[in-house]
Amino acid sequence: MALEFSPMLVVQVDAVVYLVDAYDKERFAESKKELDALLSDESLANVPFLILGNKIDIPYAASEDELRYHLGLTNFTTGKGRVNLTDSNVRPLEVFMCSIVRKMGYGEGFQWLSQYIK
Ligand SMILES: Nc1nc2c(ncn2[C@@H]2O[C@H](COP(=O)(O)OP(=O)(O)OP(=O)(O)O)[C@@H](O)[C@H]2O)c(=O)[nH]1
C-alpha cells in the first residue's frame, strides 16, 4: 500500500501591519472592507494589528481621528505606549500616522507593536 502525503503549509503570523494611504480618501471604504476581512479571519484572532496611515506629508491627508473613524476603529484601538493586554483577551490594535518618504512615524508604530510579539 502506498503512503499518501498531503502537502500542508503551516504559517505562523506574528503580527499584521496594514498600510493605508491616508491621502486617498476615496478608497477608505475599500481599505475598511479589506481590513474587516483580516480582522474577522479566525486564524488571525489573537494577532496584533498595527495600522499605518501613510502620506501625512501631504497637507490634504486624513488626520489620525479621521482615518480611525473611516476604518471603523474609533472604539477598538487598544492604546499607545505600554499597555498590558495579556490577561484581557483583547487583540492589540493601534493606528499610527506616518510618511514613508519622509521616514517618519512608522518607527513609533513598530516600537508599539514589538511589545506584543513573543
Ligand atoms: N507623498 C508621499 N508619497 C508617498 C509616500 N509613500 C509612498 N508614496 C508614493 O506614492 C506613490 C504610489 O505608491 P503607493 O501609494 O504605495 O501605491 P500602491 O499602493 O502600490 O498602489 P495603489 O494600490 O494603487 O495605491 C509612489 O510614487 C510613492 O513614492 C509618502 O509617505 N508620501
The ligand as a MOL file (V3000), in Angstrom:
LIG
                    3D

  0  0  0     0  0            999 V3000
M  V30 BEGIN CTAB
M  V30 COUNTS 32 34 0 0 0
M  V30 BEGIN ATOM
M  V30 1 N 3.9260 61.9930 -0.5590 0
M  V30 2 C 4.1640 60.7120 -0.2880 0
M  V30 3 N 4.1860 59.8190 -1.2880 0
M  V30 4 C 4.4060 58.5270 -0.9810 0
M  V30 5 C 4.6040 58.0800 0.3620 0
M  V30 6 N 4.7750 56.7430 0.3390 0
M  V30 7 C 4.6940 56.3630 -0.9480 0
M  V30 8 N 4.4740 57.4430 -1.7460 0
M  V30 9 C 4.3830 57.4920 -3.2010 0
M  V30 10 O 3.1190 57.0540 -3.6350 0
M  V30 11 C 3.2320 56.5850 -4.9900 0
M  V30 12 C 2.3620 55.3520 -5.1720 0
M  V30 13 O 2.7210 54.4100 -4.2050 0
M  V30 14 P 1.5850 53.7120 -3.3650 0
M  V30 15 O 0.5650 54.6700 -2.8790 0
M  V30 16 O 2.3300 52.9090 -2.3790 0
M  V30 17 O 0.8930 52.8200 -4.4730 0
M  V30 18 P 0.3980 51.3470 -4.3770 0
M  V30 19 O -0.1260 51.0860 -3.0080 0
M  V30 20 O 1.4480 50.4650 -4.8980 0
M  V30 21 O -0.7680 51.3840 -5.4000 0
M  V30 22 P -2.3080 51.5900 -5.1420 0
M  V30 23 O -2.8190 50.2680 -4.6420 0
M  V30 24 O -2.8640 51.9870 -6.4670 0
M  V30 25 O -2.4810 52.6810 -4.1090 0
M  V30 26 C 4.7130 56.3510 -5.2350 0
M  V30 27 O 5.1510 57.3370 -6.1290 0
M  V30 28 C 5.3540 56.5590 -3.8690 0
M  V30 29 O 6.6030 57.1780 -3.9550 0
M  V30 30 C 4.5940 59.0620 1.3900 0
M  V30 31 O 4.7710 58.7960 2.5850 0
M  V30 32 N 4.3430 60.3630 0.9980 0
M  V30 END ATOM
M  V30 BEGIN BOND
M  V30 1 1 1 2
M  V30 2 2 2 3
M  V30 3 1 2 32
M  V30 4 1 3 4
M  V30 5 2 4 5
M  V30 6 1 4 8
M  V30 7 1 5 6
M  V30 8 1 5 30
M  V30 9 2 6 7
M  V30 10 1 7 8
M  V30 11 1 8 9
M  V30 12 1 9 10
M  V30 13 1 9 28
M  V30 14 1 10 11
M  V30 15 1 11 12
M  V30 16 1 11 26
M  V30 17 1 12 13
M  V30 18 1 13 14
M  V30 19 2 14 15
M  V30 20 1 14 16
M  V30 21 1 14 17
M  V30 22 1 17 18
M  V30 23 2 18 19
M  V30 24 1 18 20
M  V30 25 1 18 21
M  V30 26 1 21 22
M  V30 27 2 22 23
M  V30 28 1 22 24
M  V30 29 1 22 25
M  V30 30 1 26 27
M  V30 31 1 26 28
M  V30 32 1 28 29
M  V30 33 2 30 31
M  V30 34 1 30 32
M  V30 END BOND
M  V30 END CTAB
M  END
